[in-house]
C-alpha cells in the first residue's frame, strides 16, 4: 500500500523526552514533503500551544489540535474545523469532579485556560515538564468555575488533572454513571480528557482527509497514548512508538523505536517513502 499522508502525535511521539524534535525527524519530514507527501501533527494541545512550533516545522501545514476538536492551518494560523461541547454538558462535568483535588485545563477558541496559581503547582499534578510551555502560551483565570460556566458554548476540550498518585478513575465513573454525552480518554500520566461527543483525533483525521482529498486508508497515524487510539484505528496504517502504552501497541499495525531513538524517522522511511 502506498501512503500519501502521515499524522504524528506530539508529546511522546514527535517530541522526545526533553520536549525537543529530533534532527532525524525534521530531516525525514523534509524528505517526505519533497516527495509530495503530506505531513500533519495530531495533538491534544490547543492551537496557541502549537504556534511556537511553526518555525521549527516549516514543512508541516496542518495540525489536528485539541484532540480532534479543531483542525488548524499552521501556516495561515486559521481554523479549518472547529467543534465545541453542548453548553448543557459543561455544568455536568464540573459536578463530576466537585470536591476532588484536581487542576482544570480548559480550551476555548484557540486558547488554553487554567485556574490562577496553577503554574506554581504543576508538579503536584504531574505537569512540571510543561511549565515553560504553559507560562508562554496559556492564560490563568481567577474564578475558573465561573469562567467555565460563562464560556460553556465555546469550550472545545475539558481536562481533569488529578494529584499525582490519585488518578481520576472515580471522575470517569461518575461521568459514565450519569450518562454525560462526551468522549473520554486518559492521556499523559493520569490526566482525563473530555471532548465533545463524536470528536476524536480519528474523526479529525477524516476531516483533514476530506479537506486534502486524500482517502483515509492512504494515511499513516503515529502515536503513543490513549487519545491516539481512535486515530490509529481510522488510518490505513496505525503505528505505535516504542514508548507507547500497551493498549496502543495492541491496536497498532506496527511498532517502531521510541521517541528518543528515531522512531518517527523510522516510520517515514519504512512505510511512507518505501
Secondary structure by P-SEA (a helix, b strand, c coil): ccccbbbbbcccccccccccccaaaaaaaaaaaaabbbbbbbccccccccccccccccccccccccccccccccccccccbbbbcaaaaaaaaaaaccccbbbbbbbcccbbbbcccccccccccccccaaaaaaacbbbbccaaaaaaaacccccbbbbbcccccccaaaaaaaaaaccbbbbbbcccbbbbbccccccaaaaaaaaaaaaccccccbbbbbccccaaaaaaaccbbbbcccccaaaaaaccccccccccaaaaaaaaacccc
